Amino acid sequence: MNVTEVRVRLIKKDDSKLRAVASITIDDCFVVHDVKVIEGSDGCFIAMPSKKTPEGEYKDIVHPLNTETRELVSKSVLAEYEKAKLASQ
């Protein structure tokens, strides 16, 4: 599996930990929208698209099934986020 494209839209809200929203393309044939880049206490991390259940919990709609794939997606999105952040300055 290859992440063939990442599009990042920066979010500029000072009162939010949400820093960007990304779309990733996998193998030039599958797109995942609304991957969030969130500022945490140890730096930025990604959150996969999710929906709120009737009980008030959030459940991922799409997510990697193994650590290797999660790391590939995370590194790809965070690298593009850093590029977009530098370009906007």
VENCORWO-V153053 format. One record per residue. PHI is phi in whole degrees, -180 to 180 (* if undefined). PSI is psi as a letter, one per 30 degrees, with the letter a starting at -180 (* if undefined). D_LAST is the distance of its C-alpha to the last C-alpha in Angstrom with 1 decimal. Layout:
phi: (PHI & PHI)
psi: (PSI & PSI)
d_last: (D_LAST & D_LAST)
This chain:
phi: (* & -130 & -85 & -93 & -157 & -133 & -115 & -120 & -117 & -70 & -113 & -112 & -125 & -66 & -93 & -127 & -86 & -72 & -104 & -164 & -126 & -124 & -122 & -119 & -110 & -110 & 51 & 55 & -145 & -142 & -116 & -121 & -98 & 66 & -81 & -96 & -103 & -121 & -83 & -110 & -68 & -108 & 108 & -81 & -144 & -104 & -127 & -74 & -57 & -143 & -134 & -88 & -83 & -59 & -82 & 94 & -85 & -106 & -120 & -62 & -88 & -133 & -161 & -67 & -94 & -142 & -63 & -59 & -69 & -59 & -65 & -61 & -65 & -61 & -62 & -65 & -69 & -67 & -65 & -68 & -61 & -62 & -62 & -64 & -64 & -64 & -67 & -82 & -85)
psi: (k & k & j & f & k & k & k & k & j & k & k & i & j & f & g & k & f & k & f & l & k & l & k & k & k & k & h & g & f & k & k & j & l & h & k & k & j & k & j & a & f & g & a & k & l & l & k & l & k & l & l & k & l & f & f & g & l & k & k & k & e & k & l & k & f & l & e & e & e & e & e & e & e & e & e & e & e & e & e & e & e & e & e & e & e & e & f & f & *)
d_last: (32.6 & 29.3 & 26.0 & 25.6 & 22.5 & 19.7 & 17.7 & 15.0 & 14.2 & 11.7 & 13.6 & 12.3 & 15.5 & 15.7 & 19.4 & 19.1 & 18.8 & 18.0 & 14.4 & 14.9 & 17.9 & 18.8 & 21.7 & 23.3 & 26.0 & 28.8 & 30.9 & 30.0 & 32.3 & 31.2 & 28.1 & 27.1 & 24.9 & 23.4 & 22.5 & 20.6 & 18.0 & 19.0 & 18.1 & 21.4 & 22.8 & 22.6 & 19.1 & 18.1 & 20.9 & 21.8 & 24.5 & 26.5 & 27.5 & 30.2 & 32.7 & 34.4 & 38.1 & 40.9 & 41.1 & 37.5 & 36.3 & 33.4 & 34.4 & 32.3 & 33.1 & 31.9 & 31.5 & 32.1 & 35.7 & 35.1 & 32.9 & 32.1 & 30.8 & 28.8 & 27.1 & 26.5 & 24.8 & 22.8 & 21.6 & 20.7 & 18.8 & 16.9 & 16.0 & 14.6 & 12.7 & 11.1 & 10.3 & 8.9 & 6.7 & 5.4 & 5.6 & 3.8 & 0.0)
